[in-house]
Amino acid sequence: MARRPPRTLSNEDRKLWSAVAKTVTRNAQPKKPVLDQSRPKPKPTPARTPEPDFKVQDFRIGETAPPSLPGHRLSPSISDRLAAAPVRMDHATHKKMKRGKLSPEGRIDLHGMTLDQAHPALIGFIQRAQAQGKRLVLVITGKGKHRDDPGPIPARRGVLKHQVPAWLRAAPLSGLVLEIREAHLRHGGSGAYYVYLRRSR
């Protein structure tokens, strides 16, 4: 394929181009504004910190600060957890039991025992009571006492009081126990538990 020769302007085209080029004026670039260096630069305004929703009260050394928020407990007590548990026995019998109007058919006193002594004693007692057809028994744990020297690891007050419900809900006793509730004052109050057993088959 042959190349075309480069195109050249004719005399008429050159005259026309010259006439057009004379009418064109060069655009002047806008001058940049000169900043006045004598004026101080405006300081940036700091962002406003949102004010808290609560008012912080003044505090002086030596005074007791009033509580600003209601206190709270990290975990509910064993009594609160048992009271909030759903009732799994007859409601009429449950009401009588809570009011202390039912007499326990057997009792065991774990007060003063160590955990290693109390656990097997409780298992044997519950198994025998259920085999004998007893329904309501009383487990006495005591409320626990404050220790003068708790040692490097703080121990919870009333270890047996907190441990016994867990033992009653775990194997091998979970299948024998129907209900666990804190005893009425006439039967020991917070230092004892009513344990309502299932019927023996």
Z-matrix of the N, CA and C atoms (Angstrom, degrees):
N
C 1 1.457
C 2 1.535 1 108.45
N 3 1.329 2 116.07 1 122.40
C 4 1.474 3 121.62 2 -174.97
C 5 1.509 4 109.69 3 -76.44
N 6 1.346 5 117.75 4 140.30
C 7 1.457 6 123.00 5 177.56
C 8 1.503 7 110.62 6 -78.68
N 9 1.313 8 115.54 7 144.21
C 10 1.456 9 119.87 8 175.61
C 11 1.513 10 109.52 9 -77.78
N 12 1.307 11 118.21 10 142.88
C 13 1.466 12 119.83 11 176.82
C 14 1.519 13 109.36 12 -68.56
N 15 1.370 14 118.68 13 147.70
C 16 1.467 15 120.51 14 -179.79
C 17 1.511 16 111.55 15 -58.33
N 18 1.318 17 114.47 16 139.18
C 19 1.461 18 120.04 17 -176.22
C 20 1.523 19 109.34 18 -80.53
N 21 1.292 20 117.45 19 133.68
C 22 1.458 21 122.81 20 177.59
C 23 1.510 22 109.71 21 -113.82
N 24 1.359 23 114.83 22 151.20
C 25 1.463 24 119.47 23 179.64
C 26 1.528 25 110.86 24 -75.95
N 27 1.294 26 113.42 25 140.59
C 28 1.471 27 118.29 26 175.39
C 29 1.521 28 109.21 27 -78.79
N 30 1.323 29 117.47 28 170.42
C 31 1.463 30 122.11 29 179.61
C 32 1.521 31 111.06 30 -61.04
N 33 1.323 32 115.69 31 -39.10
C 34 1.468 33 119.14 32 -179.41
C 35 1.533 34 110.68 33 -66.18
N 36 1.357 35 116.80 34 -40.35
C 37 1.474 36 120.38 35 178.87
C 38 1.519 37 111.08 36 -64.75
N 39 1.313 38 117.43 37 -38.68
C 40 1.454 39 120.51 38 -179.99
C 41 1.524 40 110.47 39 -65.15
N 42 1.335 41 117.69 40 -42.34
C 43 1.460 42 120.76 41 179.52
C 44 1.529 43 110.34 42 -63.03
N 45 1.314 44 115.42 43 -43.08
C 46 1.469 45 120.05 44 179.28
C 47 1.526 46 111.39 45 -62.59
N 48 1.314 47 116.77 46 -41.60
C 49 1.467 48 121.19 47 179.91
C 50 1.515 49 111.53 48 -65.99
N 51 1.320 50 117.08 49 -38.95
C 52 1.471 51 121.36 50 178.50
C 53 1.521 52 110.35 51 -63.93
N 54 1.341 53 116.90 52 -40.41
C 55 1.454 54 120.32 53 -179.66
C 56 1.537 55 110.58 54 -66.10
N 57 1.300 56 116.26 55 -41.10
C 58 1.484 57 120.31 56 179.59
C 59 1.524 58 109.94 57 -67.68
N 60 1.322 59 118.76 58 -41.92
C 61 1.464 60 122.79 59 -178.15
C 62 1.523 61 111.56 60 -62.50
N 63 1.358 62 118.30 61 -30.89
C 64 1.461 63 120.41 62 179.79
C 65 1.528 64 112.05 63 -70.62
N 66 1.293 65 117.73 64 -25.94
C 67 1.474 66 120.43 65 -178.25
C 68 1.533 67 112.78 66 -83.07
N 69 1.310 68 116.13 67 -11.59
C 70 1.482 69 119.59 68 -177.07
C 71 1.515 70 109.02 69 -84.24
N 72 1.351 71 116.11 70 131.58
C 73 1.468 72 121.39 71 175.17
C 74 1.527 73 109.04 72 -112.04
N 75 1.312 74 115.46 73 148.60
C 76 1.468 75 120.39 74 -177.51
C 77 1.541 76 109.94 75 -77.36
N 78 1.323 77 115.11 76 135.23
C 79 1.466 78 119.91 77 178.25
C 80 1.522 79 109.45 78 -73.94
N 81 1.316 80 115.58 79 129.79
C 82 1.471 81 119.88 80 177.12
C 83 1.522 82 108.97 81 -86.67
N 84 1.351 83 117.38 82 131.02
C 85 1.467 84 121.24 83 179.16
C 86 1.525 85 109.71 84 -73.67
N 87 1.342 86 116.75 85 138.42
C 88 1.472 87 118.62 86 179.71
C 89 1.519 88 110.27 87 -66.29
N 90 1.335 89 114.86 88 137.61
C 91 1.451 90 120.05 89 -179.73
C 92 1.526 91 110.26 90 -74.13
N 93 1.326 92 114.34 91 141.87
C 94 1.471 93 119.22 92 177.51
C 95 1.520 94 108.64 93 -74.46
N 96 1.345 95 117.09 94 138.88
C 97 1.473 96 119.47 95 178.57
C 98 1.526 97 110.08 96 -66.81
N 99 1.309 98 114.96 97 135.75
C 100 1.454 99 120.53 98 179.13
C 101 1.526 100 108.18 99 -86.38
N 102 1.343 101 115.57 100 123.89
C 103 1.462 102 119.75 101 -179.27
C 104 1.514 103 110.06 102 -76.84
N 105 1.316 104 113.65 103 140.73
C 106 1.449 105 119.47 104 178.48
C 107 1.532 106 107.38 105 -81.87
N 108 1.325 107 116.63 106 107.96
C 109 1.456 108 121.57 107 -176.57
C 110 1.527 109 112.44 108 -73.23
N 111 1.326 110 117.23 109 -17.19
C 112 1.466 111 119.52 110 -177.92
C 113 1.524 112 111.67 111 -74.03
N 114 1.328 113 117.17 112 -25.49
C 115 1.466 114 120.68 113 -179.15
C 116 1.529 115 109.87 114 -77.60
N 117 1.342 116 118.30 115 137.15
C 118 1.481 117 118.98 116 176.39
C 119 1.520 118 110.46 117 -73.32
N 120 1.325 119 114.25 118 143.74
C 121 1.467 120 118.75 119 179.35
C 122 1.528 121 109.67 120 -70.16
N 123 1.330 122 116.80 121 139.52
C 124 1.476 123 118.55 122 178.73
C 125 1.528 124 110.88 123 -67.14
N 126 1.343 125 116.02 124 137.22
C 127 1.470 126 120.48 125 179.61
C 128 1.522 127 109.66 126 -77.14
N 129 1.341 128 115.94 127 139.82
C 130 1.475 129 117.71 128 177.88
C 131 1.521 130 110.43 129 -67.61
N 132 1.310 131 115.28 130 139.03
C 133 1.468 132 119.78 131 -179.55
C 134 1.523 133 109.04 132 -78.01
N 135 1.339 134 118.09 133 128.87
C 136 1.468 135 119.45 134 -179.67
C 137 1.525 136 111.12 135 -69.15
N 138 1.347 137 114.25 136 147.74
C 139 1.465 138 119.26 137 179.34
C 140 1.522 139 109.29 138 -68.57
N 141 1.316 140 116.51 139 137.44
C 142 1.460 141 120.79 140 -178.82
C 143 1.523 142 110.45 141 -75.09
N 144 1.327 143 115.65 142 132.59
C 145 1.462 144 120.95 143 176.52
C 146 1.517 145 108.08 144 -82.48
N 147 1.345 146 117.02 145 128.02
C 148 1.473 147 117.86 146 179.89
C 149 1.522 148 110.58 147 -63.78
N 150 1.312 149 115.65 148 138.08
C 151 1.454 150 120.67 149 -179.49
C 152 1.521 151 109.96 150 -74.10
N 153 1.349 152 117.44 151 141.83
C 154 1.468 153 119.32 152 179.98
C 155 1.521 154 111.13 153 -67.25
N 156 1.361 155 114.28 154 156.33
C 157 1.457 156 120.14 155 -179.63
C 158 1.529 157 112.03 156 -73.01
N 159 1.335 158 117.52 157 -19.83
C 160 1.446 159 119.93 158 -178.72
C 161 1.524 160 109.79 159 -113.66
N 162 1.309 161 115.39 160 155.58
C 163 1.461 162 120.56 161 -179.10
C 164 1.522 163 108.97 162 -98.33
N 165 1.325 164 116.12 163 128.64
C 166 1.454 165 121.11 164 177.71
C 167 1.520 166 108.51 165 -82.98
N 168 1.312 167 116.26 166 123.86
C 169 1.454 168 120.41 167 -177.99
C 170 1.529 169 109.84 168 -81.53
N 171 1.336 170 115.01 169 150.55
C 172 1.457 171 120.43 170 177.37
C 173 1.524 172 109.60 171 -65.31
N 174 1.323 173 115.04 172 144.86
C 175 1.456 174 120.12 173 -179.29
C 176 1.516 175 109.38 174 -133.23
N 177 1.300 176 116.38 175 133.31
C 178 1.456 177 121.84 176 177.93
C 179 1.517 178 109.43 177 -115.64
N 180 1.313 179 115.22 178 146.35
C 181 1.461 180 120.44 179 179.74
C 182 1.525 181 108.72 180 -63.76
N 183 1.309 182 115.42 181 133.98
C 184 1.459 183 120.42 182 -179.73
C 185 1.509 184 113.17 183 98.93
N 186 1.327 185 117.78 184 -12.18
C 187 1.460 186 121.01 185 179.02
C 188 1.522 187 109.41 186 -101.92
N 189 1.281 188 114.56 187 155.03
C 190 1.459 189 120.51 188 176.03
C 191 1.518 190 108.36 189 -90.79
N 192 1.315 191 115.57 190 125.01
C 193 1.462 192 119.46 191 -179.04
C 194 1.519 193 109.72 192 -72.66
N 195 1.343 194 117.77 193 132.66
C 196 1.467 195 119.33 194 177.46
C 197 1.521 196 109.70 195 -71.06
N 198 1.316 197 117.72 196 144.77
C 199 1.473 198 119.09 197 179.36
C 200 1.515 199 110.20 198 -65.72
N 201 1.345 200 116.16 199 129.46
C 202 1.453 201 120.25 200 -179.55
C 203 1.526 202 111.95 201 -89.62
N 204 1.326 203 115.68 202 -24.82
C 205 1.454 204 120.15 203 179.78
C 206 1.519 205 108.99 204 -126.00
N 207 1.323 206 118.26 205 150.98
C 208 1.464 207 119.23 206 178.19
C 209 1.518 208 110.72 207 -64.73
N 210 1.336 209 115.75 208 141.62
C 211 1.462 210 119.73 209 -179.09
C 212 1.524 211 111.50 210 -67.26
N 213 1.314 212 115.66 211 160.07
C 214 1.458 213 120.23 212 178.62
C 215 1.511 214 109.02 213 -145.60
N 216 1.315 215 115.37 214 155.46
C 217 1.450 216 120.44 215 177.76
C 218 1.523 217 108.38 216 -104.00
N 219 1.322 218 115.22 217 143.75
C 220 1.456 219 119.18 218 -178.27
C 221 1.517 220 111.21 219 -68.90
N 222 1.323 221 118.60 220 -34.63
C 223 1.457 222 121.22 221 179.76
C 224 1.521 223 108.53 222 -144.37
N 225 1.332 224 117.74 223 145.39
C 226 1.462 225 119.59 224 179.76
C 227 1.522 226 111.14 225 -67.80
N 228 1.328 227 116.12 226 152.72
C 229 1.462 228 120.64 227 179.33
C 230 1.527 229 109.36 228 -72.10
N 231 1.342 230 115.37 229 166.61
C 232 1.464 231 120.25 230 179.46
C 233 1.530 232 110.32 231 -63.38
N 234 1.352 233 116.72 232 -34.64
C 235 1.470 234 120.19 233 178.72
C 236 1.525 235 111.08 234 -64.89
N 237 1.337 236 116.69 235 -41.97
C 238 1.466 237 120.51 236 179.23
C 239 1.526 238 111.15 237 -65.40
N 240 1.331 239 116.09 238 -39.99
C 241 1.474 240 118.97 239 -179.16
C 242 1.517 241 111.49 240 -66.34
N 243 1.340 242 116.99 241 -41.02
C 244 1.465 243 119.70 242 179.07
C 245 1.526 244 111.00 243 -67.67
N 246 1.334 245 116.57 244 -39.09
C 247 1.470 246 120.14 245 -179.96
C 248 1.524 247 111.03 246 -66.51
N 249 1.340 248 117.34 247 -31.56
C 250 1.464 249 120.82 248 -178.38
C 251 1.525 250 112.85 249 -85.13
N 252 1.307 251 117.75 250 -11.14
C 253 1.474 252 120.70 251 -178.54
C 254 1.526 253 110.01 252 -68.17
N 255 1.339 254 118.19 253 144.40
C 256 1.467 255 120.22 254 179.67
C 257 1.533 256 111.09 255 -66.17
N 258 1.326 257 115.87 256 145.59
C 259 1.469 258 121.80 257 -179.84
C 260 1.526 259 108.81 258 -77.82
N 261 1.331 260 116.24 259 127.46
C 262 1.470 261 120.66 260 -178.12
C 263 1.526 262 112.43 261 -111.05
N 264 1.317 263 117.13 262 4.87
C 265 1.467 264 120.79 263 179.69
C 266 1.524 265 109.21 264 -117.05
N 267 1.300 266 116.14 265 178.56
C 268 1.466 267 121.53 266 178.53
C 269 1.527 268 109.34 267 -58.56
N 270 1.345 269 116.53 268 129.57
C 271 1.470 270 120.32 269 -173.84
C 272 1.527 271 113.05 270 -65.89
N 273 1.307 272 117.82 271 -36.59
C 274 1.468 273 120.34 272 179.31
C 275 1.532 274 109.98 273 -65.74
N 276 1.327 275 116.31 274 -44.07
C 277 1.467 276 120.39 275 178.39
C 278 1.519 277 110.51 276 -66.15
N 279 1.340 278 116.04 277 -35.52
C 280 1.468 279 120.73 278 179.69
C 281 1.534 280 110.37 279 -63.55
N 282 1.339 281 116.63 280 -42.77
C 283 1.469 282 120.03 281 179.06
C 284 1.525 283 111.42 282 -61.96
N 285 1.331 284 116.11 283 -42.81
C 286 1.462 285 120.44 284 178.87
C 287 1.529 286 110.23 285 -62.96
N 288 1.312 287 116.21 286 -41.50
C 289 1.460 288 120.80 287 -179.22
C 290 1.519 289 110.76 288 -63.40
N 291 1.352 290 116.99 289 -44.35
C 292 1.467 291 120.87 290 -179.35
C 293 1.525 292 111.81 291 -63.62
N 294 1.325 293 116.77 292 -33.55
C 295 1.469 294 120.80 293 -179.36
C 296 1.523 295 112.56 294 -83.05
N 297 1.324 296 116.85 295 0.20
C 298 1.464 297 120.16 296 179.23
C 299 1.507 298 113.64 297 76.64
N 300 1.335 299 117.77 298 19.67
C 301 1.472 300 121.48 299 -177.17
C 302 1.524 301 112.47 300 -91.09
N 303 1.341 302 117.19 301 -4.08
C 304 1.455 303 121.00 302 174.51
C 305 1.520 304 108.45 303 -105.04
N 306 1.310 305 116.33 304 133.73
C 307 1.464 306 120.33 305 179.66
C 308 1.520 307 109.86 306 -90.22
N 309 1.331 308 118.18 307 127.15
C 310 1.467 309 120.42 308 176.83
C 311 1.531 310 111.18 309 -60.98
N 312 1.326 311 115.64 310 140.34
C 313 1.469 312 121.15 311 -179.17
C 314 1.525 313 111.87 312 -88.23
N 315 1.312 314 116.16 313 -7.02
C 316 1.457 315 120.44 314 177.77
C 317 1.520 316 108.58 315 -165.15
N 318 1.328 317 115.93 316 160.66
C 319 1.464 318 119.05 317 179.60
C 320 1.513 319 109.79 318 -149.70
N 321 1.334 320 115.00 319 151.82
C 322 1.453 321 121.82 320 173.66
C 323 1.522 322 107.67 321 -134.40
N 324 1.310 323 115.55 322 137.16
C 325 1.466 324 121.05 323 -179.35
C 326 1.525 325 108.37 324 -108.68
N 327 1.337 326 115.74 325 108.62
C 328 1.470 327 121.40 326 179.43
C 329 1.523 328 111.30 327 -95.08
N 330 1.314 329 115.72 328 -1.53
C 331 1.460 330 120.38 329 -176.13
C 332 1.530 331 110.56 330 -59.31
N 333 1.326 332 116.24 331 127.93
C 334 1.460 333 120.87 332 179.32
C 335 1.515 334 114.12 333 93.26
N 336 1.336 335 117.49 334 -10.47
C 337 1.470 336 120.49 335 178.82
C 338 1.528 337 110.45 336 -82.99
N 339 1.320 338 115.45 337 155.93
C 340 1.465 339 120.20 338 171.19
C 341 1.516 340 107.99 339 -82.02
N 342 1.336 341 117.03 340 168.90
C 343 1.464 342 120.97 341 178.37
C 344 1.527 343 110.63 342 -61.51
N 345 1.329 344 117.42 343 -39.16
C 346 1.468 345 120.90 344 -179.81
C 347 1.522 346 112.23 345 -66.04
N 348 1.329 347 116.92 346 -29.81
C 349 1.461 348 120.39 347 177.79
C 350 1.525 349 111.78 348 -83.32
N 351 1.336 350 116.03 349 -39.51
C 352 1.464 351 120.88 350 -172.79
C 353 1.527 352 112.82 351 -71.55
N 354 1.323 353 117.70 352 -37.96
C 355 1.473 354 120.04 353 -174.76
C 356 1.536 355 112.49 354 -61.59
N 357 1.334 356 119.81 355 -54.56
C 358 1.472 357 117.83 356 178.71
C 359 1.526 358 112.91 357 -65.14
N 360 1.355 359 117.22 358 -33.36
C 361 1.466 360 119.59 359 178.49
C 362 1.522 361 110.59 360 -62.98
N 363 1.332 362 117.28 361 -40.88
C 364 1.470 363 121.25 362 179.56
C 365 1.525 364 110.90 363 -67.05
N 366 1.319 365 117.31 364 -43.12
C 367 1.476 366 120.61 365 -179.68
C 368 1.523 367 110.26 366 -60.58
N 369 1.332 368 117.27 367 -47.64
C 370 1.466 369 120.64 368 179.85
C 371 1.515 370 112.10 369 -62.74
N 372 1.322 371 117.51 370 -41.34
C 373 1.464 372 121.20 371 -178.54
C 374 1.528 373 111.17 372 -64.57
N 375 1.336 374 117.70 373 -46.87
C 376 1.477 375 121.16 374 -178.23
C 377 1.528 376 110.55 375 -65.54
N 378 1.322 377 117.47 376 -41.37
C 379 1.473 378 120.36 377 -179.59
C 380 1.532 379 111.05 378 -64.53
N 381 1.320 380 117.13 379 -41.26
C 382 1.472 381 120.18 380 178.89
C 383 1.531 382 110.65 381 -67.61
N 384 1.330 383 117.10 382 -43.18
C 385 1.467 384 120.66 383 -178.59
C 386 1.525 385 110.84 384 -62.93
N 387 1.310 386 117.33 385 -41.87
C 388 1.469 387 120.30 386 -179.54
C 389 1.531 388 111.15 387 -68.92
N 390 1.340 389 117.01 388 -37.13
C 391 1.469 390 120.80 389 177.96
C 392 1.526 391 111.22 390 -67.40
N 393 1.342 392 118.32 391 -29.02
C 394 1.458 393 122.99 392 178.69
C 395 1.531 394 112.48 393 -82.94
N 396 1.353 395 117.35 394 -1.74
C 397 1.459 396 121.18 395 177.81
C 398 1.511 397 114.23 396 84.23
N 399 1.320 398 117.86 397 12.75
C 400 1.465 399 120.22 398 178.52
C 401 1.524 400 109.13 399 -74.51
N 402 1.338 401 116.01 400 146.51
C 403 1.468 402 120.50 401 -178.73
C 404 1.524 403 112.23 402 -106.94
N 405 1.338 404 117.99 403 -46.19
C 406 1.466 405 121.13 404 -176.69
C 407 1.524 406 110.10 405 -115.44
N 408 1.332 407 115.11 406 121.30
C 409 1.468 408 120.04 407 176.48
C 410 1.521 409 108.38 408 -126.51
N 411 1.317 410 115.15 409 160.67
C 412 1.457 411 121.85 410 -178.52
C 413 1.526 412 108.70 411 -115.47
N 414 1.336 413 115.43 412 128.71
C 415 1.462 414 121.60 413 177.28
C 416 1.525 415 106.82 414 -112.90
N 417 1.331 416 116.59 415 114.94
C 418 1.467 417 121.68 416 -177.94
C 419 1.527 418 108.34 417 -96.43
N 420 1.318 419 115.58 418 122.96
C 421 1.465 420 121.31 419 -179.24
C 422 1.520 421 112.21 420 -112.33
N 423 1.325 422 117.78 421 -23.36
C 424 1.456 423 121.20 422 -170.86
C 425 1.523 424 109.26 423 82.49
N 426 1.306 425 115.43 424 159.33
C 427 1.469 426 119.93 425 -178.06
C 428 1.520 427 112.39 426 -85.49
N 429 1.324 428 116.29 427 -13.81
C 430 1.456 429 119.47 428 -175.66
C 431 1.506 430 110.01 429 88.47
N 432 1.314 431 116.26 430 155.13
C 433 1.465 432 120.36 431 -179.71
C 434 1.513 433 110.15 432 -128.85
N 435 1.319 434 114.76 433 155.10
C 436 1.451 435 120.58 434 177.71
C 437 1.518 436 109.21 435 -70.72
N 438 1.326 437 116.40 436 134.82
C 439 1.462 438 120.26 437 177.96
C 440 1.517 439 109.62 438 -91.80
N 441 1.350 440 114.50 439 140.76
C 442 1.465 441 118.89 440 177.95
C 443 1.524 442 110.74 441 -71.92
N 444 1.328 443 116.12 442 -36.80
C 445 1.460 444 120.81 443 -178.06
C 446 1.526 445 108.54 444 -127.13
N 447 1.346 446 118.03 445 90.70
C 448 1.461 447 119.25 446 -176.52
C 449 1.519 448 114.01 447 -72.08
N 450 1.330 449 118.39 448 -14.87
C 451 1.459 450 120.23 449 179.99
C 452 1.517 451 111.62 450 86.58
N 453 1.328 452 116.11 451 -176.11
C 454 1.470 453 118.77 452 -176.98
C 455 1.519 454 113.53 453 -68.93
N 456 1.333 455 117.43 454 -27.65
C 457 1.465 456 121.31 455 178.55
C 458 1.516 457 107.89 456 -107.75
N 459 1.330 458 118.57 457 114.87
C 460 1.473 459 119.58 458 -178.34
C 461 1.519 460 111.32 459 -66.31
N 462 1.320 461 116.07 460 134.94
C 463 1.468 462 121.92 461 179.24
C 464 1.515 463 108.85 462 -104.91
N 465 1.321 464 115.87 463 142.82
C 466 1.462 465 120.42 464 179.13
C 467 1.523 466 109.97 465 -70.51
N 468 1.330 467 115.84 466 140.58
C 469 1.458 468 120.68 467 177.86
C 470 1.520 469 109.12 468 -67.82
N 471 1.346 470 115.92 469 135.22
C 472 1.461 471 120.29 470 178.99
C 473 1.513 472 112.37 471 70.95
N 474 1.338 473 115.98 472 61.84
C 475 1.473 474 119.44 473 -177.26
C 476 1.513 475 110.60 474 -62.81
N 477 1.339 476 117.58 475 -44.44
C 478 1.466 477 120.50 476 179.98
C 479 1.527 478 111.49 477 -63.41
N 480 1.325 479 115.89 478 -39.28
C 481 1.476 480 120.23 479 -179.75
C 482 1.521 481 110.80 480 -58.68
N 483 1.334 482 117.22 481 -37.62
C 484 1.457 483 120.66 482 -179.52
C 485 1.530 484 112.94 483 -84.89
N 486 1.333 485 117.35 484 -25.08
C 487 1.455 486 120.36 485 -175.01
C 488 1.522 487 112.99 486 -86.07
N 489 1.325 488 117.84 487 -34.58
C 490 1.469 489 121.65 488 -174.81
C 491 1.535 490 112.71 489 -57.14
N 492 1.362 491 120.84 490 -47.69
C 493 1.472 492 118.62 491 178.23
C 494 1.533 493 113.07 492 -58.47
N 495 1.332 494 117.56 493 -35.15
C 496 1.468 495 119.94 494 178.36
C 497 1.518 496 110.33 495 -67.21
N 498 1.326 497 117.88 496 -39.11
C 499 1.467 498 120.78 497 177.60
C 500 1.520 499 111.13 498 -65.21
N 501 1.331 500 116.63 499 -39.27
C 502 1.469 501 120.24 500 -178.17
C 503 1.536 502 112.05 501 -68.91
N 504 1.331 503 116.33 502 -24.55
C 505 1.472 504 119.68 503 -179.17
C 506 1.519 505 112.64 504 -94.74
N 507 1.318 506 116.97 505 -2.57
C 508 1.461 507 120.99 506 -179.09
C 509 1.527 508 109.57 507 -107.23
N 510 1.333 509 116.18 508 164.05
C 511 1.463 510 120.95 509 176.37
C 512 1.534 511 108.34 510 -65.06
N 513 1.328 512 117.98 511 143.42
C 514 1.475 513 128.36 512 8.43
C 515 1.534 514 113.82 513 -95.50
N 516 1.345 515 118.78 514 9.47
C 517 1.468 516 120.84 515 -173.74
C 518 1.521 517 113.76 516 -94.08
N 519 1.341 518 118.41 517 -16.63
C 520 1.471 519 120.23 518 -174.01
C 521 1.523 520 112.43 519 -59.94
N 522 1.334 521 118.11 520 -32.30
C 523 1.466 522 120.33 521 179.88
C 524 1.517 523 113.57 522 -78.56
N 525 1.335 524 118.03 523 -12.43
C 526 1.466 525 121.77 524 -178.78
C 527 1.522 526 112.67 525 -99.30
N 528 1.336 527 116.83 526 -22.47
C 529 1.465 528 121.93 527 -173.25
C 530 1.525 529 110.16 528 -98.78
N 531 1.332 530 115.58 529 129.53
C 532 1.464 531 120.60 530 178.13
C 533 1.522 532 111.49 531 -98.07
N 534 1.337 533 117.62 532 -39.37
C 535 1.464 534 120.89 533 -174.51
C 536 1.527 535 110.89 534 -147.66
N 537 1.346 536 115.16 535 143.62
C 538 1.470 537 121.62 536 175.40
C 539 1.526 538 106.80 537 -129.38
N 540 1.308 539 117.10 538 125.23
C 541 1.465 540 121.23 539 177.74
C 542 1.522 541 109.30 540 -141.60
N 543 1.322 542 115.70 541 153.53
C 544 1.456 543 120.64 542 175.53
C 545 1.525 544 108.58 543 -67.12
N 546 1.325 545 116.14 544 140.29
C 547 1.461 546 121.11 545 -175.32
C 548 1.524 547 111.87 546 -72.00
N 549 1.330 548 115.14 547 157.50
C 550 1.456 549 121.69 548 173.87
C 551 1.527 550 108.30 549 -71.33
N 552 1.344 551 116.31 550 160.13
C 553 1.465 552 121.34 551 -178.01
C 554 1.528 553 112.09 552 -55.85
N 555 1.328 554 117.20 553 -36.49
C 556 1.470 555 118.76 554 -177.77
C 557 1.531 556 112.40 555 -68.49
N 558 1.354 557 115.98 556 -16.04
C 559 1.466 558 120.15 557 179.04
C 560 1.527 559 112.97 558 -114.34
N 561 1.320 560 117.13 559 16.80
C 562 1.465 561 119.03 560 175.44
C 563 1.514 562 114.76 561 119.32
N 564 1.322 563 118.28 562 -11.49
C 565 1.465 564 121.20 563 177.65
C 566 1.512 565 112.92 564 58.02
N 567 1.320 566 116.20 565 -132.63
C 568 1.467 567 120.49 566 -175.01
C 569 1.524 568 113.05 567 -73.56
N 570 1.339 569 116.92 568 -3.29
C 571 1.469 570 119.65 569 177.57
C 572 1.506 571 113.38 570 -95.71
N 573 1.355 572 117.12 571 10.53
C 574 1.467 573 120.43 572 -179.44
C 575 1.527 574 109.73 573 -151.86
N 576 1.333 575 114.77 574 162.95
C 577 1.470 576 121.30 575 179.79
C 578 1.521 577 110.23 576 -128.36
N 579 1.349 578 113.90 577 139.02
C 580 1.455 579 119.43 578 165.94
C 581 1.525 580 106.87 579 -81.93
N 582 1.317 581 116.83 580 132.87
C 583 1.465 582 121.92 581 175.28
C 584 1.528 583 106.99 582 -122.33
N 585 1.336 584 115.91 583 112.64
C 586 1.456 585 121.03 584 -179.70
C 587 1.517 586 107.87 585 -97.06
N 588 1.348 587 116.19 586 121.74
C 589 1.461 588 121.86 587 -172.19
C 590 1.519 589 111.64 588 -96.10
N 591 1.321 590 115.22 589 154.85
C 592 1.465 591 121.27 590 174.14
C 593 1.525 592 109.05 591 -73.42
N 594 1.303 593 115.54 592 159.06
C 595 1.453 594 119.52 593 177.12
C 596 1.535 595 108.69 594 -69.44
N 597 1.309 596 115.42 595 140.68
C 598 1.467 597 119.26 596 177.20
C 599 1.514 598 108.74 597 -76.28
N 600 1.307 599 117.02 598 140.81
C 601 1.469 600 121.34 599 -177.92
C 602 1.520 601 110.85 600 -100.12
